[in-house]
Amino acid sequence: MSTVTNIPSNTSNTSNTSNKNILDTAAAKGSFKTFGKAVERAGMGDTLRGTGPFTVFAPTDAAFEKLPAGRLEVLFKPENKQELVSLLNYHVVNGRKSMADVGKWEAARTVNGQSAPIKTTGDKVSIDGAQITSADIDSSNGVIHGIDKVNIPTKQ
């Protein structure tokens, strides 16, 4: 596989985030506010602030805006917490995996138990149809790869 080159990467400038956990790093980036809210609503904050390491394919705020009208509000209701947990866990992989690692995979085994297909086309990498738009955002307990779509697991 060729090296992924055109995906914005923060690997050369990780010193400002490497002392922060995944959630604090995501919050500092400014484009993952909805993801952070979803993690807190799901009760997963302590986990993603924990030791890890984790690789998180975090939908950007713009990705959450692409959901059908009202879908996020429904997911945020207390009675739908398990569905929200499943959805978020579909965006998490155990271990710290760089973009170079992910680009070699055919699928990622997510924390919710399902495999998410990985596709590499030229220098672009996607996971279950979501384009990775920012890669290798380092944190103390893992790495974040920003994606442009919220991936929905096939079973909740």
GROMACS elastic network, one bead per residue, 0.5 to 0.9 nm:
[ bonds ]
;  ai    aj funct       b0    kb
    1     4     6  0.86999   500
    1   103     6  0.78083   500
    1   104     6  0.67887   500
    1   120     6  0.87299   500
    1   122     6  0.89604   500
    2     5     6  0.87563   500
    2   103     6  0.89419   500
    2   122     6  0.76429   500
    2   123     6  0.74453   500
    3   100     6  0.69060   500
    3   103     6  0.83861   500
    3   123     6  0.70835   500
    4     7     6  0.68009   500
    4    99     6  0.75036   500
    4   100     6  0.67259   500
    4   103     6  0.74400   500
    4   120     6  0.89816   500
    4   122     6  0.78596   500
    4   124     6  0.68626   500
    4   125     6  0.79510   500
    5     8     6  0.80481   500
    5     9     6  0.88161   500
    5   123     6  0.58988   500
    5   124     6  0.83247   500
    6     9     6  0.85845   500
    6   123     6  0.61916   500
    6   124     6  0.73611   500
    7    99     6  0.89598   500
    7   123     6  0.75109   500
    7   124     6  0.70368   500
    7   125     6  0.84645   500
    7   132     6  0.73432   500
    7   133     6  0.60587   500
    7   134     6  0.59669   500
    7   135     6  0.64323   500
    8   133     6  0.67168   500
    8   135     6  0.60178   500
    8   136     6  0.85542   500
    9    12     6  0.76526   500
    9    13     6  0.86968   500
    9    99     6  0.87378   500
    9   133     6  0.89187   500
    9   134     6  0.58128   500
    9   136     6  0.55640   500
    9   137     6  0.69248   500
    9   145     6  0.89205   500
   10    13     6  0.53001   500
   10    14     6  0.61235   500
   10   134     6  0.79064   500
   10   135     6  0.67672   500
   10   136     6  0.57585   500
   10   137     6  0.53577   500
   10   138     6  0.73201   500
   11    14     6  0.55733   500
   11   135     6  0.81950   500
   11   136     6  0.58127   500
   11   137     6  0.67483   500
   11   138     6  0.70154   500
   12    15     6  0.84555   500
   13    16     6  0.70057   500
   13    17     6  0.83828   500
   13   137     6  0.88940   500
   13   138     6  0.88450   500
   14    17     6  0.55315   500
   14    18     6  0.57135   500
   14   136     6  0.88282   500
   14   137     6  0.71330   500
   14   138     6  0.57463   500
   14   139     6  0.78200   500
   15    18     6  0.54019   500
   15    19     6  0.75475   500
   15   138     6  0.84619   500
   16    19     6  0.72586   500
   16    20     6  0.83250   500
   17    20     6  0.53442   500
   17    21     6  0.80587   500
   17    24     6  0.84230   500
   17    25     6  0.58117   500
   17    28     6  0.82034   500
   17   137     6  0.79646   500
   17   138     6  0.63299   500
   17   139     6  0.55704   500
   17   140     6  0.76208   500
   18    21     6  0.75750   500
   18    25     6  0.80483   500
   18   137     6  0.87345   500
   18   138     6  0.55743   500
   18   141     6  0.83572   500
   18   142     6  0.89315   500
   19    25     6  0.87214   500
   19   139     6  0.63646   500
   19   140     6  0.51133   500
   19   141     6  0.87709   500
   20    23     6  0.79200   500
   20    24     6  0.56580   500
   20    25     6  0.55923   500
   20    49     6  0.87732   500
   20   138     6  0.87415   500
   20   139     6  0.54699   500
   20   140     6  0.53935   500
   20   141     6  0.79599   500
   21    24     6  0.54030   500
   21    25     6  0.59450   500
   21    26     6  0.84907   500
   21    48     6  0.73598   500
   21    49     6  0.53940   500
   21    50     6  0.76650   500
   21    51     6  0.85694   500
   21   138     6  0.88893   500
   21   139     6  0.52305   500
   21   141     6  0.54848   500
   21   142     6  0.75196   500
   22    25     6  0.51079   500
   22    26     6  0.60335   500
   22    27     6  0.85667   500
   22    48     6  0.61274   500
   22    49     6  0.62900   500
   22    50     6  0.88759   500
   22    54     6  0.82678   500
   22    55     6  0.89868   500
   22    56     6  0.81548   500
   22   138     6  0.80636   500
   22   139     6  0.54909   500
   22   140     6  0.71284   500
   22   141     6  0.63555   500
   22   142     6  0.64743   500
   22   143     6  0.69933   500
   22   144     6  0.71088   500
   23    26     6  0.50542   500
   23    27     6  0.61115   500
   23    28     6  0.85720   500
   23    35     6  0.89460   500
   23    36     6  0.64890   500
   23    39     6  0.86051   500
   23    45     6  0.74373   500
   23    48     6  0.64165   500
   23    49     6  0.63184   500
   23   139     6  0.87986   500
   24    27     6  0.50264   500
   24    28     6  0.61118   500
   24    29     6  0.87093   500
   24    36     6  0.88230   500
   24    49     6  0.80121   500
   24   139     6  0.84718   500
   25    28     6  0.50832   500
   25    29     6  0.63897   500
   25   137     6  0.79937   500
   25   138     6  0.78503   500
   25   139     6  0.61981   500
   25   140     6  0.88131   500
   25   144     6  0.85605   500
   26    29     6  0.52343   500
   26    30     6  0.69058   500
   26    31     6  0.75159   500
   26    32     6  0.56290   500
   26    33     6  0.76191   500
   26    35     6  0.83575   500
   26    36     6  0.73525   500
   26    58     6  0.84675   500
   26   137     6  0.85312   500
   26   139     6  0.88977   500
   26   144     6  0.77167   500
   27    30     6  0.54586   500
   27    31     6  0.75390   500
   27    32     6  0.61593   500
   27    33     6  0.61528   500
   27    36     6  0.69564   500
   28    31     6  0.84603   500
   28    32     6  0.86035   500
   29    32     6  0.69071   500
   29    33     6  0.88187   500
   30    33     6  0.63600   500
   30    61     6  0.88871   500
   31    34     6  0.82061   500
   31    35     6  0.88152   500
   31    59     6  0.88841   500
   31    60     6  0.55385   500
   31    61     6  0.56182   500
   31    62     6  0.79515   500
   31   146     6  0.89010   500
   32    35     6  0.51971   500
   32    36     6  0.62899   500
   32    37     6  0.88195   500
   32    58     6  0.72545   500
   32    59     6  0.69917   500
   32    61     6  0.54712   500
   32    62     6  0.88543   500
   32   146     6  0.83515   500
   33    36     6  0.51389   500
   33    37     6  0.63267   500
   33    38     6  0.86860   500
   33    60     6  0.78351   500
   33    61     6  0.63362   500
   34    37     6  0.50094   500
   34    38     6  0.60842   500
   34    39     6  0.85750   500
   34    59     6  0.84502   500
   34    60     6  0.75185   500
   34    61     6  0.55620   500
   34    64     6  0.70553   500
   35    38     6  0.50735   500
   35    39     6  0.61978   500
   35    40     6  0.87146   500
   35    58     6  0.67763   500
   35    59     6  0.65549   500
   35    60     6  0.70623   500
   35    61     6  0.71158   500
   35    64     6  0.80232   500
   35    88     6  0.86125   500
   36    39     6  0.51499   500
   36    40     6  0.63325   500
   36    41     6  0.86875   500
   36    45     6  0.82127   500
   37    40     6  0.51711   500
   37    41     6  0.61250   500
   37    42     6  0.85591   500
   38    41     6  0.50561   500
   38    42     6  0.60857   500
   38    43     6  0.86199   500
   38    44     6  0.87027   500
   38    72     6  0.87784   500
   38    75     6  0.85904   500
   38    76     6  0.71598   500
   38    84     6  0.75462   500
   38    85     6  0.87407   500
   38    88     6  0.78833   500
   39    42     6  0.51352   500
   39    43     6  0.63123   500
   39    44     6  0.52422   500
   39    45     6  0.57232   500
   39    48     6  0.83665   500
   39    84     6  0.85010   500
   39    85     6  0.79212   500
   39    88     6  0.72169   500
   40    43     6  0.50707   500
   40    44     6  0.59147   500
   40    45     6  0.52070   500
   40    46     6  0.86643   500
   41    44     6  0.76898   500
   41    45     6  0.85119   500
   41    76     6  0.64709   500
   41    77     6  0.85979   500
   41    78     6  0.81623   500
   41    81     6  0.74583   500
   41    84     6  0.82580   500
   41    85     6  0.88759   500
   42    45     6  0.78975   500
   42    76     6  0.79648   500
   42    78     6  0.86972   500
   42    81     6  0.56572   500
   42    82     6  0.75560   500
   42    83     6  0.89010   500
   42    84     6  0.60739   500
   42    85     6  0.54109   500
   42    88     6  0.82454   500
   43    46     6  0.75052   500
   43    47     6  0.84894   500
   43    81     6  0.84195   500
   43    85     6  0.79902   500
   44    47     6  0.53163   500
   44    48     6  0.64298   500
   44    49     6  0.86688   500
   44    85     6  0.76097   500
   44    88     6  0.88701   500
   45    48     6  0.53558   500
   45    49     6  0.60882   500
   45    50     6  0.84602   500
   46    49     6  0.50284   500
   46    50     6  0.59153   500
   47    51     6  0.79381   500
   47    52     6  0.78459   500
   48    51     6  0.79190   500
   48    52     6  0.72354   500
   48    53     6  0.88933   500
   48    54     6  0.77230   500
   48   141     6  0.79845   500
   49    52     6  0.80267   500
   49   141     6  0.74463   500
   50    53     6  0.82891   500
   50   141     6  0.70541   500
   51    54     6  0.85688   500
   51   140     6  0.82498   500
   51   141     6  0.55430   500
   51   142     6  0.86063   500
   52    55     6  0.87813   500
   52    94     6  0.73811   500
   52    95     6  0.69955   500
   52    96     6  0.83138   500
   52   140     6  0.88284   500
   52   141     6  0.51153   500
   52   142     6  0.64858   500
   53    94     6  0.64338   500
   53    96     6  0.54795   500
   53   140     6  0.82249   500
   53   143     6  0.79623   500
   54    92     6  0.67139   500
   54    93     6  0.58753   500
   54    96     6  0.53879   500
   54    97     6  0.79486   500
   54   141     6  0.64586   500
   54   143     6  0.64864   500
   54   144     6  0.83471   500
   55    91     6  0.83855   500
   55    92     6  0.57597   500
   55    93     6  0.50764   500
   55    94     6  0.61748   500
   55    95     6  0.59787   500
   55    96     6  0.52235   500
   55    97     6  0.58713   500
   55    98     6  0.81863   500
   55   141     6  0.88490   500
   55   142     6  0.55930   500
   55   144     6  0.58752   500
   55   145     6  0.75741   500
   56    89     6  0.89832   500
   56    91     6  0.58030   500
   56    93     6  0.64096   500
   56    94     6  0.86904   500
   56    96     6  0.89082   500
   56   142     6  0.77699   500
   56   143     6  0.63459   500
   56   145     6  0.61637   500
   56   146     6  0.81378   500
   57    90     6  0.87593   500
   57    91     6  0.50330   500
   57    92     6  0.62599   500
   57    93     6  0.82624   500
   57   127     6  0.82922   500
   57   132     6  0.79323   500
   57   143     6  0.87354   500
   57   144     6  0.59746   500
   57   146     6  0.57423   500
   57   147     6  0.61882   500
   58    88     6  0.87446   500
   58    91     6  0.65447   500
   58    92     6  0.82839   500
   58   144     6  0.65155   500
   58   145     6  0.61027   500
   58   147     6  0.58238   500
   58   148     6  0.86072   500
   58   149     6  0.89275   500
   58   150     6  0.82169   500
   59    62     6  0.78199   500
   59    63     6  0.54725   500
   59    64     6  0.66650   500
   59    91     6  0.83370   500
   59   130     6  0.85641   500
   59   145     6  0.85817   500
   59   146     6  0.58056   500
   59   148     6  0.58552   500
   59   149     6  0.57996   500
   59   150     6  0.55437   500
   59   151     6  0.82271   500
   60    63     6  0.50246   500
   60    64     6  0.65902   500
   60    65     6  0.87929   500
   60   146     6  0.62041   500
   60   147     6  0.61822   500
   60   148     6  0.61360   500
   60   149     6  0.75423   500
   60   150     6  0.83542   500
   61    64     6  0.52050   500
   61    65     6  0.63920   500
   61   148     6  0.86648   500
   62    65     6  0.50098   500
   62    66     6  0.66986   500
   62   148     6  0.70176   500
   62   149     6  0.79970   500
   63    66     6  0.53267   500
   63    67     6  0.73478   500
   63   147     6  0.73045   500
   63   150     6  0.58463   500
   64    67     6  0.55656   500
   64    72     6  0.76612   500
   64   148     6  0.84661   500
   64   149     6  0.68862   500
   64   150     6  0.61412   500
   65    68     6  0.80083   500
   65    69     6  0.83527   500
   65    72     6  0.87678   500
   65   149     6  0.89339   500
   66    69     6  0.83280   500
   66   148     6  0.89618   500
   66   149     6  0.71465   500
   66   150     6  0.79976   500
   67    70     6  0.80518   500
   67    71     6  0.63234   500
   67    72     6  0.71608   500
   67   149     6  0.83018   500
   67   150     6  0.73723   500
   68    71     6  0.55532   500
   68    72     6  0.80776   500
   69    72     6  0.77181   500
   69    73     6  0.86643   500
   70    73     6  0.52855   500
   70    74     6  0.63255   500
   70    75     6  0.88170   500
   71    74     6  0.51412   500
   71    75     6  0.62804   500
   71    76     6  0.86993   500
   72    75     6  0.50126   500
   72    76     6  0.61528   500
   72    77     6  0.88810   500
   73    76     6  0.50669   500
   73    77     6  0.66139   500
   74    77     6  0.54477   500
   74    78     6  0.89705   500
   74    79     6  0.89774   500
   74    80     6  0.71462   500
   75    78     6  0.80958   500
   75    79     6  0.84862   500
   75    80     6  0.54976   500
   75    81     6  0.68938   500
   75    83     6  0.70221   500
   75    84     6  0.56956   500
   76    79     6  0.84390   500
   76    80     6  0.67462   500
   76    81     6  0.69137   500
   76    84     6  0.72681   500
   77    80     6  0.54632   500
   77    81     6  0.67775   500
   78    81     6  0.53112   500
   78    82     6  0.87653   500
   79    82     6  0.78199   500
   79    83     6  0.88820   500
   80    83     6  0.53763   500
   80    84     6  0.63715   500
   80    85     6  0.87831   500
   81    84     6  0.50518   500
   81    85     6  0.61361   500
   81    86     6  0.86393   500
   82    85     6  0.50189   500
   82    86     6  0.61827   500
   82    87     6  0.85929   500
   82   156     6  0.79492   500
   83    86     6  0.51080   500
   83    87     6  0.61585   500
   83    88     6  0.86546   500
   83   156     6  0.56664   500
   84    87     6  0.50423   500
   84    88     6  0.61315   500
   84    89     6  0.84690   500
   84   156     6  0.86526   500
   85    88     6  0.52138   500
   85    89     6  0.59863   500
   85    90     6  0.85507   500
   85   112     6  0.84215   500
   85   156     6  0.89506   500
   86    89     6  0.51088   500
   86    90     6  0.62427   500
   86   111     6  0.86553   500
   86   112     6  0.58149   500
   86   152     6  0.89153   500
   86   153     6  0.75125   500
   86   155     6  0.85713   500
   86   156     6  0.58755   500
   87    90     6  0.52042   500
   87    91     6  0.71417   500
   87   112     6  0.78971   500
   87   150     6  0.85915   500
   87   151     6  0.74043   500
   87   152     6  0.59994   500
   87   153     6  0.61644   500
   87   156     6  0.72933   500
   88    91     6  0.53373   500
   88    92     6  0.70523   500
   88   111     6  0.89256   500
   88   112     6  0.82223   500
   88   151     6  0.87356   500
   88   152     6  0.88591   500
   89    92     6  0.51619   500
   89    93     6  0.80131   500
   89   110     6  0.66339   500
   89   111     6  0.51687   500
   89   113     6  0.84135   500
   90    93     6  0.80066   500
   90   109     6  0.86775   500
   90   110     6  0.53074   500
   90   111     6  0.62125   500
   90   112     6  0.53450   500
   90   113     6  0.77701   500
   90   114     6  0.70514   500
   90   115     6  0.83307   500
   90   116     6  0.77217   500
   90   151     6  0.73599   500
   90   152     6  0.74795   500
   90   153     6  0.62695   500
   91   110     6  0.66504   500
   91   111     6  0.77579   500
   91   112     6  0.84799   500
   91   116     6  0.87567   500
   91   150     6  0.85315   500
   91   151     6  0.73369   500
   92   109     6  0.86771   500
   92   110     6  0.55181   500
   92   111     6  0.56195   500
   92   112     6  0.79779   500
   93    96     6  0.82155   500
   93    97     6  0.83557   500
   93   108     6  0.70874   500
   93   109     6  0.64380   500
   93   111     6  0.55496   500
   93   112     6  0.88859   500
   94    97     6  0.85045   500
   94   109     6  0.83966   500
   94   110     6  0.74481   500
   94   111     6  0.67684   500
   94   142     6  0.89375   500
   95   142     6  0.70522   500
   95   143     6  0.87723   500
   96   141     6  0.79889   500
   96   142     6  0.50379   500
   96   143     6  0.59129   500
   97   100     6  0.79338   500
   97   101     6  0.57448   500
   97   102     6  0.64670   500
   97   136     6  0.83974   500
   97   142     6  0.79646   500
   97   143     6  0.69786   500
   98   101     6  0.51413   500
   98   102     6  0.63142   500
   98   103     6  0.85807   500
   98   135     6  0.77619   500
   98   136     6  0.58185   500
   98   143     6  0.73091   500
   98   144     6  0.88930   500
   98   145     6  0.85727   500
   99   102     6  0.50299   500
   99   103     6  0.59412   500
   99   104     6  0.87597   500
   99   125     6  0.84435   500
   99   135     6  0.61142   500
   99   136     6  0.61940   500
   99   145     6  0.77524   500
  100   103     6  0.52755   500
  100   104     6  0.68374   500
  101   104     6  0.55546   500
  101   105     6  0.71112   500
  102   105     6  0.53967   500
  102   106     6  0.85116   500
  102   107     6  0.85363   500
  102   108     6  0.78541   500
  102   118     6  0.76951   500
  102   125     6  0.81802   500
  103   106     6  0.81890   500
  103   118     6  0.74768   500
  103   119     6  0.76753   500
  103   120     6  0.62236   500
  103   124     6  0.86187   500
  103   125     6  0.62405   500
  103   126     6  0.86034   500
  104   118     6  0.85807   500
  104   120     6  0.81037   500
  105   108     6  0.69252   500
  105   117     6  0.84634   500
  105   118     6  0.62474   500
  105   119     6  0.80717   500
  105   120     6  0.87637   500
  106   116     6  0.86637   500
  106   117     6  0.60265   500
  106   119     6  0.66771   500
  106   120     6  0.86397   500
  107   115     6  0.59154   500
  107   116     6  0.52919   500
  107   119     6  0.80830   500
  107   127     6  0.78410   500
  107   128     6  0.86674   500
  108   114     6  0.82793   500
  108   115     6  0.53149   500
  108   116     6  0.51277   500
  108   117     6  0.64015   500
  108   118     6  0.67956   500
  108   127     6  0.79974   500
  109   112     6  0.83101   500
  109   113     6  0.65036   500
  109   114     6  0.59597   500
  109   116     6  0.65150   500
  109   117     6  0.89547   500
  110   113     6  0.54723   500
  110   114     6  0.55985   500
  110   115     6  0.58673   500
  110   116     6  0.69219   500
  111   114     6  0.74694   500
  112   115     6  0.87462   500
  112   153     6  0.85686   500
  112   156     6  0.89435   500
  114   153     6  0.73709   500
  114   154     6  0.82773   500
  114   155     6  0.86196   500
  116   127     6  0.62283   500
  116   128     6  0.53959   500
  116   151     6  0.89145   500
  116   153     6  0.83063   500
  117   126     6  0.81862   500
  117   127     6  0.56649   500
  117   128     6  0.50363   500
  117   129     6  0.80287   500
  118   125     6  0.70936   500
  118   126     6  0.56883   500
  118   128     6  0.62930   500
  118   129     6  0.80889   500
  119   124     6  0.81923   500
  119   125     6  0.57197   500
  119   126     6  0.52765   500
  119   127     6  0.64945   500
  119   128     6  0.78914   500
  119   129     6  0.79828   500
  120   123     6  0.69815   500
  120   124     6  0.56885   500
  120   126     6  0.65235   500
  121   124     6  0.52441   500
  121   125     6  0.64317   500
  121   126     6  0.84540   500
  122   125     6  0.81509   500
  124   131     6  0.73603   500
  124   132     6  0.74344   500
  124   133     6  0.87747   500
  125   130     6  0.85109   500
  125   131     6  0.61499   500
  125   132     6  0.58816   500
  125   133     6  0.87163   500
  126   129     6  0.55990   500
  126   130     6  0.51267   500
  126   132     6  0.55251   500
  126   133     6  0.89551   500
  126   147     6  0.80921   500
  127   130     6  0.52050   500
  127   131     6  0.66644   500
  127   132     6  0.74204   500
  127   147     6  0.83431   500
  127   151     6  0.83052   500
  128   131     6  0.85297   500
  128   151     6  0.66273   500
  128   152     6  0.87360   500
  129   149     6  0.77570   500
  129   151     6  0.77446   500
  130   133     6  0.88650   500
  130   147     6  0.57326   500
  130   148     6  0.55851   500
  130   149     6  0.50079   500
  130   150     6  0.72641   500
  130   151     6  0.69395   500
  131   146     6  0.84342   500
  131   147     6  0.54582   500
  131   148     6  0.55966   500
  131   149     6  0.73248   500
  132   135     6  0.67792   500
  132   145     6  0.64118   500
  132   146     6  0.57156   500
  132   148     6  0.66767   500
  133   145     6  0.74697   500
  133   146     6  0.55551   500
  133   147     6  0.54227   500
  133   148     6  0.65518   500
  134   137     6  0.75015   500
  134   144     6  0.83407   500
  134   145     6  0.56515   500
  134   147     6  0.71030   500
  135   138     6  0.89255   500
  135   143     6  0.84628   500
  135   144     6  0.67835   500
  135   146     6  0.63252   500
  135   147     6  0.88424   500
  136   143     6  0.58877   500
  136   144     6  0.59648   500
  136   145     6  0.58183   500
  136   146     6  0.87447   500
  137   142     6  0.86766   500
  137   143     6  0.54842   500
  137   145     6  0.63460   500
  137   146     6  0.82890   500
  138   141     6  0.83711   500
  138   142     6  0.64507   500
  138   144     6  0.65309   500
  139   142     6  0.53020   500
  139   143     6  0.56482   500
  139   144     6  0.77027   500
  140   143     6  0.81810   500
  147   150     6  0.77190   500
  152   155     6  0.84801   500
  152   156     6  0.86577   500
  153   156     6  0.64612   500
